Amino acid sequence: MHQRPGVRGVHEPADQALPVLGPRLPATGAPGTIPPRSARATTVAEPPAGARPVRRCREETRMKHEEIVAWLREADDGRLAELWRAADQRRRECVGDVVHLRGLVEISSHCARFCAYCGLRAPNGSLTRYRLTMDEVMVCVHNAVRMDCGTVVLQAGEDPALEARWVAELIRRIRSEANAAVTLSLGEREVEELACWKEAGADRYLLRFETSNRDLYERIHPSRPGQVHADRVSLLRQLRELGYEVGSGVMVGIPGQTVHDLARDIALFGELDLDMIGSGPFIPHPDTPLGALRRGQAGEVAEQVAADELTTYKVMALTRLTCPWSNIPATTALAALNARQGRALGLCRGANVIMPNFTTAELRSRYEIYPDKSTGHLYEHPDDLKRMIRGLGRLTAAGRGDSPAFQRRQGGAAKL
């Protein structure tokens, strides 16, 4: 039996302690169930006799590596219920009860990379590619803004045909025609391009480092022909210097990923002081080298991290405790594993962002980075998402939804 871990976090006053947690909730350790409404109330009941409280740590203290590893190994439903409650309380204290809607627009399915798991990889000849015109993008953007999305996220494969000047013009058009922040997720680009887009009005950039294990990263992310391996962590720091809100994240359950690797990933989130952190389960596309392998042939190791729903919730909760002021999405990949409750459970375990997809329905199947991504999950329509959010006792936010972590670095108080 490993020692039971305590939950610690950062950015909290040194003289405060996390209130004693309430009684354990029935079945909340199971990945596919949402606690009853009464169990999600903002008031916290007294614990049963003998219950161990999870307490807030001092501001300068981060979770130790061994604590994160212990939580990732934890299988006891009662202990996991404590973790979910601690993450949800920290979320409420630091980013509030509002849920931000980000309107996702997938502007190109072309990609020059050879990633071993992604359906957009360049050698995948079974995928019919597309690239939206500027007018087509703007139709999607206006649809997102009409549905109360304060941010639009322009996502694409690493497409060299998305030239810097064209993207800059698109950003300026969005800023002039739509009342929304602009987030870019266009892969590894030259610093000069990133600077051009920031000057044009882009607010945020998303670039997952995927795993802090360099050898593992290079196995699943071969460099482009004629290029050396990029250092995504260095690129994230350059994005910060350019003035972007910076987002990143990892995949959970990559073949060859250990609990120690994943614990180091979570620690790196805190070291980078990220503004947005998205983590989802590893789901390889079948038309890829990793997707074609059966389990046991893909390089799994001792203490291999499971690519499952429960482990993803653990990562989200530990991320909230490590980076309490960051925006954390309940990802679409969770809905691929649990269409009915995946994102709702994510919102109960640390998340405060959802990204409905505004790419036209006929094109979503042509942006299939993993299987079943485009099948139209329950709660995909923004009105359904809003009803789900209200059912959790939460509110949908109005406005841009800037990261409190970013606002604090700028010297202002976070606006919840």
Helices and strands as residue ranges (DSSP letters): G 37-40, H 65-73, H 77-95, E 98-108, H 134-146, E 151-156, H 164-177, E 181-185, H 191-200, E 204-206, H 214-220, H 232-242, E 245-248, E 251-252, H 259-272, E 276-277, E 280-281, H 309-322, H 332-337, H 342-348, E 353-354, H 361-364, H 382-391, E 395-396, H 404-409
